[in-house]
């Protein structure tokens, strides 16, 4: 064979093989459909526009995440529960979470924190938790009911403490012109609640608190809230010790969607040995500065207080529907 013819044959064969290989790599043959296979081709569809969706959430009142801000007030005279923005009165509300986080153990410490109130004698002197508002001794209310004989109230079973400054306190009763303090009990929760808190209030004042709540039945018509506190031990002051116990049970019964019955029972015991002496008529303290670690009282003296509180509240939403006249 002529050498030129052989070289030309090799070049033509190589080009033919390379071209065929490239064609197979670029486009594969389409597989034949099976007899029982159905091939459907859908036309291009337009995008579907959905309506705008608004998701609204309500942050719980008085929580630390909300800055302890409270949006509603309760028992404002005949108005009942209202939004704070719709209430044209001077009202401050302190939530239970703020009281717990600030380690407030009695109303006297709470009145020291509030700018509207001037705290009276501490609970280590007298068991009277009555502040002064605008120069007048304030009135004390519990769930809108005024206390006349004793203003000693615990805080562990309270949802919030509302303080009204000024003559608006007359909305609840014949109260002080300076203002009033309203303690509101904790009520049953919609979801299961189980909280146990242990701590120390100084000295050997150890305490334990239980807060339970939630629905009783599956339908949610019955609910409960149970609070119990046990506290005892010596205080940082000489020869002074305190015992404090509290048990409160609150129930909710939704008879109908418009009728609600709320029974409540609370027991509180407080015993203080060797209370502090209080001073009257001293105009110059430079001659005698009392030592805060001493009581200057009689060691045999004591304060012993037992209270039993019980009651029930009935709420009915009246829906007046007038039939059209013929």
Buried (B, 14 or more C-beta within 10 A) or exposed (E): EEEEEEEEEEEEEEEEEEEEEEEEEEEEEEEEEEEEEEEEEEEEEEEEEEEEEEEEEEEEBBBEEBEBEBBBBBBBBEEEEBEBEEBEBBBBBBBBBBBBEEEBBBBBBBBEEBEBBBBBBBBBBBBBBBBBBBEEBBBBBBBBBBBEEEBBBBBBBBBBBBBBBBBBBBBBBEBBBBBBBBBBBBBBBEEEBEEEEEEEBEBEBEBEBBBBBBBBEEEEBEBBBBBBBBBBBBBEBEEBBBBBBBBBBBBBBBEEEEEBBBBBBBBBBBBBBBBBEEEEEEEEEEEEEEEEEEBEBEEEEEBEEEBEBEEEBEEEEEEEEEEEEE
